[in-house]
Each structure stands twice: as C-alpha cells, then as structure tokens.
Amino acid sequence: MDYTISSDPIRIIDRTTDKSKLSIKSLSIVSVGHLPNRTLFRSDAVFQHYAAVYIAGGSGTYRIHGQEKQSVRKGSFFIFFPDATFDYGPDPNATWDEFYFTLEGSRIQEWLTTWLTEPGKLRQAGVDDAYDSKMERIFMLMESGNPANLDRAALLLESLLYEWMLNSQPQSPSAAADPVARLMDDLSSSIHQPFDAARVCERHHISMSTLRRIIHKYTGHSLHEYVHRLKIAEAKNMLLNTHQSVKDTALSLGFKDVFYFSRLFKKYVGVSPQHFRNHVY
C-alpha cells in the first residue's frame, strides 16, 4: 500500500510480532490501514497477499485484469489477491475513505471454496455503526502488538468479512424488512465484543423492555442468557480449534474476568474450559 496517497493523515499498522508467537496459525493479519480522503488512482497494481478493502465514503472504480470497471460507492468492499492486476481508486477530482486489511494463512483458501467465492467481484455491504466499531477494535488490537491480541484481531476480521458477505447478498423483501432477523444477526455478529444492551437498543430503535421481550419470545431465554449461550458456543469452537489460553479466549469474547467466564462455561457445558479442551467434549 502507498503511504503518500492522501492529503490527510493516514493510519497504517504493520504486524511487528513474529508469526511463531501467534496461536492461530491458519489466519493472521499482516497490516491494516485507514486512508481518509484518498486521491490516488492505481493502475496495474499487484499484491503479494490477500487484502480486503472497505470504502466508508466517496466513490470510484475497481477493475481486475483490465476487465469491465465496477463502480465503487460508500459501503462497497472488494478483495485483492496474488497473481492478478488491479486498477482502482477514486473518481477524477474526487476522494474516497478507505480501510484495508492485508491477510495471510491457509484459512483464506477455505473461505474461497465456501462463502467468499468470486473474489474479483465487488460487493455492497452497506454502512453500519457496528462495522465502524469492529474495525476500530481491530486497529486497537493490532496496535498493541500482543500476540493474543493479534489472534483476536484476525478472528474479529473473519467475522466482519463474513458479515459483509451476508449483507451483500440479495434478500427477499420479507427477509430484508424483518427487524427481528436483523436484531438476531446483530447479536450473533457481536460475540467478540463486550455485550452492550443499550447500544443494541439504539441501533435497532427499540426500548430495553422490547429487546428483552423479543429475545425471550424467539429463543425461550432471557436476553443475557441468550448472549451467554452464543458466546459459550463460540468459546467451544475456539478451545478446540486454536491454541489460545482460556484467559485469552475469554478476553476475545468480551469477558474481562476469566473466572466469571469459566463459571459460565461450566454452567452451560458441564465441565471447565480446560477440561473440555483436553477431553474434546
């Protein structure tokens, strides 16, 4: 990525920690960047790594291998990948607000064969405050340089990309207009952050009592119990598929107190997190 492409200050964070220190070997972030008011248009650009790019404002174009230009607008995202040439950037005499995330790891190939098919296709994920919150958290985790935080950043980015993909897919009118479906998707996609019921209410323009009533009606559980169940389900996956410690797993799911996390885990699973990991329940 170019460092002199905007008249405004840009923010670029490279991974400085050795890859051997990371617990998650199948996915890691190489660098992240925020390029506000980007003015530079690049032609015949090539990249060594995969990168996901989200446009938070402005407009322009994206083209791969000299094929037909695809129009970029606010809320668009697209992918760069090796062994290809790209022409991309804002329109003449215009700017765009760009966030990029450079990635590496075998997990990317799994994405490409399952949910991230057609990587050369530009998609429209839309605009959401939750996107901004997740991207800022990824940047903060990357800035720390702590290996566990770098693993958290990679997992959070994976969930964000998946959310972008889901939101870019055509929906039936009934699904698109279903506020309950949007609410449940929001809760599911926020499991790697501390739960903030008030923010959820703000995003969906509902009262706290309405939020509690909806969750109980559609899940049979209280609000906090349902959120705990979502987080513990993800914790089981992380304990079996990563080398993160129990403490780091708890932190990555928004639990500041590992002992509280362990008590919840045992409540819903029946055994402690470490016992679960060792015996593959």
N, C-alpha and C positions, 0 to 999 in steps of 0.2 A: 504494500500500500504506500502511496505517496504521502510525504509529510508536508508538502507545500502546495496544497490544493484549495485552500480556503483563506479568505481574508480574516476569519475569526479564529480564535484559539481552538486547537483541536486536542483531543484526548486519546492517546494511544498507550495501551498497556501490553507489553510482551511478557510471555511466561519466562521467568528467570530461574525457576526451580528445575532441577534435573528431573527428567521423566522417571528415573528409577525410584524417586521418592514418592511417586503417586501410587495410591492403592488401586485406582481404576485404570487398568492397562488398555482397555478397549476403546477409550474415548478420552481425549484431552483437548483443551483449548490452547492454541499456540499464541494467539493475540486477539485483542479486541480494540475497537476504535470507534470514536464518535467524531464525525466530520460535519459540523454545522455549517450551513451555507456553502457547501461545496460548489465550486465553479468549474473545476477541471473536467473535461471530457477526455476519456482514454480510448485509444484505438489499438487494435491488435494486442491487447493485454493478455498475458499468460500467467498462470498461477501454479505453484508447486503443491499447494494444499487446497482442500475444500474450504469454502467460506460461504457463510450465509449473510446476506445483506438485507437490511430492513430500512425502508425510506419513511421517515416520520413526517416529512413535509417536502413540498416542491414537486417538480415533475421533470421528466426526461425520457431517455430511451435505453433499452438493453438489447443487445444482439449477439448471437453466438455464431461463429464460423461464417460471418458475412451473410447470414440468412435474413429473413424479414425482421425489421425492427419491432420490438414490443414496447408499448407505451408504459412508462413508469409514472405512478402518481402517489400521493400520500396514502400510506398503508400497504404499498407493494412490498414484496420480498422476492429475492431471486438468489440463485446459487452459482458460485464459481467452482470449477473443478479442473483438475490437471488434464493435459493433452487436448486443450481447446483454446480458441482465441475469442476474445470478447471485446466488443465496442460498447461503452456505457458511459453515462454521465448526464448531467442536467441539460436542459434545452439551451440554445444560444441566448446569452444575456440573462440567464436565469440561474437559480441555485437549487440544491436540494439538501435535506437534513438526513445524513446517512449514519447508520450504525452497522458495523461489520464484526463478524465473529469467525476467526480462522480456526479450523479444526483438523485433527488427525486421529486415526485409530480404526481398528477393524469393524467397529460398530457401525461406521458410516455405510459400509457395504451392505449390512443388514437393512439399514433404512432404505437404501436404493432398490432393494428387491421386495420391500413390503409397502411402506407408506410414503416414502419420498421418491416415488417413481417420476420419470420425465424431469430430471434435474435442470434441463435447459429451458423449462417453461416458467415464465414469470407468473406470479400468483398475487392475488389481492387478499391480504389477511384482515384489512381494516385497521381501525385505530381503537385502542382501549387503554385506559389508565393502568390496567393490570400488566400490559406489555411494558410500559414505562417502568413500573415498579420492579419487574423481573430483570429488565436489562440493567437498571441501576444496581441491583443486588449482585448481578454477575460481575459488573465492573468493580464493585467494592471487594468481592471475594478475590478477584484476580489481583487487585492492588495489594492485598495482604501478603501474597507470596507464600502463604502457608500451604503445604501440600494438601491437607484435608480440605481447605477452602477451595483450592483449585479443583479437587474432585467434586465438591458441592457445585461449583460454577458449571462444570461440564454436565452434571445431571440436570441442573436447572435449565441450561440451554437446550438440552434434549427435550425437556417437557415444553419449553417455549416454542421450539420448532414444530413439535407435534401439534401444539395448539394452533399455530399459524396455518399448518396444513389443513387441519379440520375446519377452521374458519374460512379457508379459501375455497372449500368445496361447495358446489351448488346445493342448496337446501330447498326442500319443498316449502311452499308458502306456510303450511301449518307448522312445520318444524321451526322455520325462521321466526314465526310470530309467537312461539311458545316461551313465555317468560320463565316457566318452571325449568324447562330444558336448559335455558341459558344459565339459570341460577345453579343447577346441579353441575353443569360443566365448569362454572367458575370455581365452585368448591373443590372439585376434583383436580383442577389445574393449579390450585394454590397450596397444595400439601407441603411444599418445600419452604413455606414461609410461616411465621407465627400467625395463628388464626386471629383475625380482627373482625368480629361480627359487625361492628359499627361501619367499617369500610364496605363490607359486603352489602349492607343495607343501603349505603349511599350509592354504590354502583348500580343497584337494581331498583332504586327509588321506592323502597318498601320500609315499613316500620320493623322494629325488632320483634314485636309480637307476631307480625305476619311471617317473618322469616322462620321463626320457631314453629309456627303452625304448618307452614308448607313442608318443612323438613320432616316433621312428625307424621304428617299425612302421607307423604310419598315414601318414607323409609321405615316408619314404625319406631324410630329412635328420636331421642331429644337432639337438639342442634349439636351440642358439644360431644355427645356420644357418637353421633354420625361422623363428625370431623375426626374424632379419635380413631374410629374404625378405618377411615380412609388412610390416615397416617400409619397406623399399625400394619395395614395390608402392604403399604409401600415399604415399611421397615422390614417386613419378612422378605420381600424381594431383594432389598439391599443387603441384608445379612447373608443371603445365600449367593449373591452374585457379585459382591465386592469384598475387598479386604479391609474396608473401613472398620475402625473400632466401634464398639457400642456407643461410646460417647460421641464420636463424630457422626454416627448415624442419627443419633438423637438431635444433635445440633443442626444437621442438614434438613431435618423435618420440622424445625422451628421450636424444638424443646430446649430450653436453657438449662433445665435441671435433669441430668441423666438418671437420677434416682426416681424422679417422678415418671420419666419415660419408661424405665424398667418396670415400675409398678403397673403402669397401664398395659404394657406389653404382656405381662404375666396375667393380668386380669382378662384380656381378650384371647390370648393364645394358650394360657395354662402353664407355661414354663417361662423361665427368664430368657432374655435375648441371647445370651451366650450359650445357654443350654440348647435353645432352638438351633443356633448356628452349628453347634458341634454334633447334633444328632439329626439334622435335616428333617425336621418335623414337617 
